[in-house]
Amino acid sequence: MGNRVCFTGAQILSGDDLDLIHDAALVVEEGRIASIGRAGDCSRQVDLTDRLVVPMFVNAHCHVGDTGAKELGVGLPLDQVVVPPHGLKHRFLNTLQSDVHVEMMRHGLEEMLFNGVIACADFREQDIQGARNLRKAAEGLPIRVIILGRVSENSSSQEFEAAARKMLDEVEGLGVRDVSCYEPQTLERLRRAYPGKIFAVHVAENRNAERESCAETGLSQTARALGWGADLLVHLVHASQEDLDLVARSGAIAVSCPRSNGILGDGLPRLAAWKRAGVRFALGTDNLMLASPDLLREMDYASRMTRGLEEDPTCIDHLTLLKAATIMGARALRLDDQLGSLSPGKEASFIVFDLSRPNLRHIQDAISAVVHRASRADIEAIYIRGERFYP
């Protein structure tokens, strides 16, 4: 029997396909899922009757560094808010003492955990020290932080490469702000030198930047990024059909952050076109200064936005969006062997929604309810590696 805990009586979204199993037991041993289905012999049982058990979320793109600047710059365009060196965000960051900034970022990571996020990928500004500060902010927290470091853009190619190599020796990858920031040949060399790292880049976020790329180089931002080997493409708001087909063929994973795109007035991603093209995609919440790190809100916004833009309620399905917030995010961050779904051998990190609360009572479709209706107020508990984390 050992130290086995059985969570019984629940509805469980099981496996990578999020299959709904009724009146099932999730058996946990040493922080991992031993089985889903029958309870068997356990040292302790937790009754989850009238509860829905869902894998914790994975936030595939965020900027935790601007947690302390919430709502700063809302109503202004992208270049005035987040583009270095004079964007409001960077001017704000330059005023902070290191210990104060670390504390702010820790608050942002704690907010993610309470929203059911178990892992995130952060585009971490401020060179190697910024990455180290984020590592410090995450100390002792049960969230996986994948740091995609950003190197100063005001340096020569040789200086950039040296700094990038130093960065890649410490963190999980590079987070490139724009394809025009660094020479593609240098990025190609780094890609070959660090095949196990994640190379991520913002592309086609802004219409003007996309037009400039085509005018100056004859190539879209997406084509240029894939040319040097990017494997995680963020935004794609203004990607053409040709670009989307190229992404699908490349095997790269895209990340959509529609709430951020909307508040900045940059346009909205055409997720239905992504799906038709066969683009694999995850969801992120982008800058904490502009959007809460809440994937329940992101999924709901993405679904309603997409169906409205297409004038077609059938153009996307809620299962695709829930996968984008769970297993696809985990795949994007190369954590899918541990997180992103509830399967034997994976970490027992899950959210328990109370189906008896007024908002979720009488639901006819559990996955649609998570995507379109559930809120943090409906979360009864969060378990991380089999232990109750919240409340």
N, C-alpha and C positions, 0 to 999 in steps of 0.2 A: 504494500500500500504506500509506504514511504510518506513523503510530504506532498501528497496529491490533493488538490482542491478542485471540487466539481461545482461549476456554475450551472445550475439546472433550471429547466422550465422555460428557457428563453426562446425567442426567435433570433436566429443567428444568420448573419450574412457571411457565408463560408466560402473560402477559396478565392482564387484570382478572379473568378467570374461572378463573385458575390451572390452565389446561390442562396436563396432563403430557405432555411431549415426551421420547421416549427417544433416547439416543445423539445428542444435539444439540450444536450449538456456539453459544455466546453470544459475539458479536463486539463488542468495546468499542473505541471511539475517542474520545479526549479526554474520558474519564470518563463517556461516555454509551453507551447500547446502540445499536449500529449495526444489528444484525440478530440474529435467533434462528433457527437451522436449520442451514444449511450454513456451513462454516468460511470458505471463500474465501481470498483472499490476506491474510496477516497477517505482521507483523514478528516476532511472538512467539506461541508456543502454550503453553498450560497444560493438561496432561492431567488431566481430572476424571472418568476412568473409575471406576465404582462410587461415584459421588458424586451427591448430590441438591442442586440449586441452588434456593433459595427466596428471595423478596424479603425484605429486612429488615423488621422489625416497626415499627409506629407505635403508641405508647402514648398513647391519646386522653385520658387523665385521670390526673394524678399531682400529688403535693405533694412536690417535691424539697426544700423548705425544712426538713423534719423528718428528713432523712437521719441527722443526728447523734443522733437519739432512738430508734434501732431497739429495738423490743420494749418501749419505755416505755409503760405503760398497758395492756398486754395483759391481758384479764380484767376490764376496766372498761367501762362503757357509753359511748356516743358523747359525751354531754354532758360527762362528766368527762375525756375524752381530748382532743377536738379543738375543742370549742366555745369561742370567745373570750368574755371575756378571761381566764377562770380555768382553762380546760382545761390539762391537763398539758403539751400541746404548746406552748401559748403562754407558759406560765410558763418552759418550757425555752428557747424562743427569746429571751425577754427577758434571759436570763443570758449570751447570747453576744456577744462582740465581733464587729464586722462582718467583719474579715479571717478569723476562725475560722469564721464561718458560711459565707462564700464558699468556703473550702476544703472544708467538709463537703458543700456542694451540688455542688461539682466532683466529689467522690468519688461522689456519687449519679449524676451524669451519666455518669461513666466506667463505673460498674456497668451502666447501661443499654446502653452501647455494647458491652460484652463479652457482654451477653445478646442481642445482635443487634437492638437498638432504634436506629433511625436518626433518629427524630423523636418529640417528646413535647409534650403540652399541659400546662402547669403552672398551677395556681391559686396565684398568688404573693401571699402575705400581706405585711403590713408596708408597705403603701402604695407610693409611688413609689420609695422607697429600697430596698425589698425587691425590686422589679423590676430596679432597676439592679444590685443585688448578684448576682442570678441571671444577668443579662447578663454580668457580670464573670466569674462562675464558668464560663460556657460558652465564654469566649474561647479560641480555638485548638483547640477540640474539633470534630470533624466531625458533631456531632449538631445537628439543627434543634430549637431550643427555642421553642415558641409560648407566649409569656407572656400569661396572662389575669390581669391585675392585680386585686387586691382593695383596696378603699378602706375606711377606718375606718368602722365602723357607729355610732360614738358621735359623730355630727355632725349638724348640721341639714341639711335638704334642699338648701339653697343651698350649704352647705359641701361636701356630698357631690358635687353636680353639678360644682362648680368643680374639685374634686380628681379626679373621674372624667374630665373633659375633659383635664386635664393628663396623666393616666395614658394615656388613649387616643391622645394625640399621640405617645406613645413606644412603646407595646406593641401586641400583636396583638388584644387584646380585653379584656373584663371577665370575671372569674370570681366570680360572686355566691354567697355561702355558703348563703343561704336566701331564699326569695321574700319573706319578711317583713322583710328587712333594710333595704330602701329603698322609697321611694314609687314605685308603678308608673308614675305620670305622668312622673316624672323619668327613669326607665329608658326609657320610650317616646320622650322627647325625645332622649335620647342615642342610641337605636337609629336614629332618623331622621337625626341629625347625623353618624353614623359608620356608613354602610351597609356599608362594606367590612370592618368589624371583626367579630370573633366574640363573641357574647354568650352566655355559658354560665352554668348555674346548677344547684346541687344541688336535686333535687326528690324527694319521696316516699321519702326515705332511711329515715326513722324513723316508726314507726306513730303515735306520740303527736303529732309535729309535723303529720302529715297529718290526723289527727283535729281538731287545733286549727284548722288552716286551714279545714276544712269547716265547723266550728262557728262560727268568727268571721266568715267572709266568704261562706259558702255555696258556695265554690269549692274544688276540689282545688288542691294546689300546682302540679300540671302545668298545669291550665287557667289559673291566674294567670300562670305564667311565659310560656306561649304568648300570653297576652293582651297582654303588653308587647313581644313579639317575640323571645324567646329562641330561638336556633337550635341550641343544644347543651344537651341535658338529661342530667344525670348521676344515676345510680342507679335511680330508678323502681322501687324494691323493693316499695312498697305502692301502686303505680298500679293503678287499676281498669281493667276492660275498656273502659269509656267513655273513660278517659284514654288508653289505648293506641290506640284508634281515632282519637282527636283528634290524637295525635302523628303517626300514620301519614298522616292527611289534611294536616297542616300542612307536611310536608316536612322538619321538624326531624330531627336525628340524635340518637339516644340513645347513652349510654355506660354500659356495665355494668362493675362492679368487684366481682365476687362474693366473692373471697377477703377483701376488706376488710369487706364487709357481714357475712360469716359470722363473722369474728373479733370484731367489735363486737357480735354478737348482735342485729343489726337485722332479721334475716330474710334471705331469699334471693330474687333476682329471678327471675321466671317467664319465662325466655327463650323457652320454647316458645310462650307466649301472645304475646310480642313478635313472634315470627316469623309466627304465624297472623294477627296483625293487620296485618302488612305494615310494621312498624316497622323502619326502617333503623338498624342499631346497630353500634357499635365496642366494643372492649374497652380498659379501662385498669387500672392496678394501684393507683391511689389513693395513700394515704400510705405513704411509704417506711418510716416508723416501725412500720407494721403488716404490710406485705407487701413482699417483694422485687420489684424492677421487672423481673419475668421473665414475659414473655407466653407462654412455653411452659407454665409452671405455671398461668397464668390460663386458657388455653384448655382444658387438661386438666381443671381444677377445674370450669369452666363446663359442659363436656360431661357429665361424670359427675353433677354436681349436677342438671342439667336433666333428664336421663333418669331419675334416681332420684326427683326430686320428682313427675314426671309418671307414674311407674311405666310408662314407655313408651320403649323403646330407639329408636323410630323418630321421636320428636317433634322432634328436631333433628339436623342432619347436620354432620359435621366440616368440610365445605367452607365452610358458613356461618360457622363459628367461625374458620377460618383467614382468611377474608376480613375478619372483624371485627377481626383483629389486624394486617391489612395494608392492603388497598385501602380498606376502609371507614374505618379510622382516618385514612388520608390524606385522604379526602373530608371527614371531619369537621373536619380542620384546614386544609382548602383547599390541600393539597399534592399532590393526586392527578395533577396534570400533570407532576410530577417524581418522585414516590415512590409506594410502595404496591404496585407490580407491576413485573414485568420486561417491558417493551415498548420497541420502537425509539423513540428520542428521549428516554427517561427516563434518570435517573441509574443508573449501573451499581453499585448498592449491593445486595449479596446475601450470603446465608449459605450456606456449603457444609457439608452434613452428610455424614459418612463412613458409607456403607452397609455397609462391611465390618466395622465395629465390632460387638461381640457384641449390643448392645442393638438395633441396626437391621438386623442380618443376618436374612435370610429374611422381610422384611416383604412383605405382599401388597397393601398399599394405602399409597401414599406420603403422601397427605394425612392419613389417619388416624394414620399413624406420627408425623408432625410434631405433630399435635394431642394425641395420647394417650401417646406413648412417648418421643419425643426429649427430651434434656436438653442442657444446656450442654456436658456431657462428650462429646456426639456431634458437636459443632461442630468441624470440622477447620480452617476458616478463615472470616474475615469480610472481604469486599472492599467498600470504600467508594469510590465514583466510580472504579472500576476498579483501585484500588490496594489491595494487601493491608494490612489494618489489624490483624488478629489471626490467629494469634499472631505 
